[in-house]
Amino acid sequence: MKISNQLMFERGAQQMSNAQNKLAQLQAQLSLGKQVVNPSDAPDKAASILRLNSVMARQASYQASLNNVKTRLDAEETALTSATDLLIRLKEVTVQAANDTLGPDGRQALATEMQALREQLLSLANSQDSGGNYLFAGSRVREPAFARDASGYPAYQGDQTRMQVSIGDQRSLAINRTGTDAFVSVPRTIDGETTGIGFFQSVDELIAGVRSSNQQVMQRGLGELDSLLQGVTQAQALVGSDQAALEHQTGVIDATVLNLKTTLSGVQDLDYASAITTMNQQMLSLEAAQSSFAKISQLNLFNFLK
């Protein structure tokens, strides 16, 4: 191998360039707080970081879905709880109205209260979420769940669709309850045939019976109120069951995200103490290389020949 001044200059310049590149890389790592600045620095770690970030993004999507479902379930629970209270009050008023000692004027006053309770029930059945979507309309969320039909009674106008959202890997949950699941129809036998009577038709006919002091209609209405109340409370229990499942899944997702963040931190985050120590060593190496090069560059090969 031929040794020349040019070779020594090239070797010295290469050593200083390598030292400067390593120092620049350490400074970039320290400024970002990351072990991997460019994928080419550590392809295996870069691939792991990309995969972990992708999994975390999916978990974040599940968390957003869980929050949306929770908000909707809370709104359903509030509506159904209020509906239960109204039906209980409606039954209490009906019992008073069915008392034989009460006169027509007294029943008219009670019917007025019952009508107000009925209007509140209809408002709850047509509850909307923060986005203006009707809670109990199935997939027809932009239309009121209950509206007057040809008979003049509020009837269910939604559909029976239960919309599902993903809340985990291979895990989904329904985000809605149909109006007929909560505000149920009641069976009624007419001329030997049993037919379903809508929730609000039953309530309206009961109020009309109180206004007309029709004991038969009031007694029938009392029995039907029990069925209406049972339907609402059952829907309320199902909401509670969904909320429990939601809470459990939220805990699972939170634990998964925590594990992913811990793993990602181990792969991605920089050990500042170690990096600063290495940078100081690298700076000393660079200074030594520069000092040596400065001295060597002042010499030529004749100085070494004796």
C-alpha positions, 0 to 999 in steps of 0.5 A: 500500500502506497503511503502519501500525504494525500492518503493521510489527508483523506484518512484524517478527513474521513475520521473527522467526517465520521465523528461529526456525522455521529455527533450530529445524529446524537444531537438530533436524537437529543433534540427530538427525544427519540432513538430513531430519527430516520428509518435508515438509522435502525430499520428494525426499530423503525418497523416496530415503531410503525406497527405499534403506532398503527395499533395505538391509532386503532385503539384510539378509534375504539376509545372514541367509539366507546365515548360516543356509545357511552354518551348515547347510552347515558341519554337513553338511560335518562330518557327511560328513567324519566319515562318510568317515573312518569308511568308510575305517576300516571298509574297513581293518577289512574287509581285515583280516577277509578275511585267510585267516590270521585265525581266527574269534575275531579276526573276532569282535573286528573285527566288534565294532569294525565294529558300533561304526563302523556305529552312528556312521555311522547317528548321522551320517546322522541328524545334526541342526542347532542347531534340531533339524532332521534334515540329510539328511531332505529336507523331513521335517526333524522325523523321523529320516532313517534308521530301521528298516523292515520288513526290519529294516535302517535305511532312508531315511525322508525325501523327495527335496525340495531346499529353496531359499532366496533369497540375492540378487535372482533367486538361490537356493541349496539348503539341504539334501541328501537322505539318498539323495544322501549315503548312497547305495544300491549296485547288486547283481546277484541271480539275474541281476537288478540291484537297489539295496541300501540303505547300511546294509543293505550295511554290516549284511550285511558285518558279519554276513559277518565274524562268520560268516567268510563270505569271499564276503560279505566280498569283496562287501562290500569292493567295495560299500564303495568305492561307499558311500565314493564316494557320501559323498565326492561329496556332500562335494564338492557341499557344498564347491561350495555353500560356494564359491558361498555365499562368493562371494554373501556378498562380493557382498551385503557389497559391495552393502550397503557401496555402499548405506550410502555412498549413504544417508549422502550423502543422509541424514547431516548435514554437522555443520560446515556445519550449525553454521555455518548455525545460528550465522548464523541465530542472528545473524539472529534476534538482529538481527531481535529487536533491530530489532523492539524498537527499531521497536516503540518508534516510531510513524509520526509519528516519521518525518514531518518 
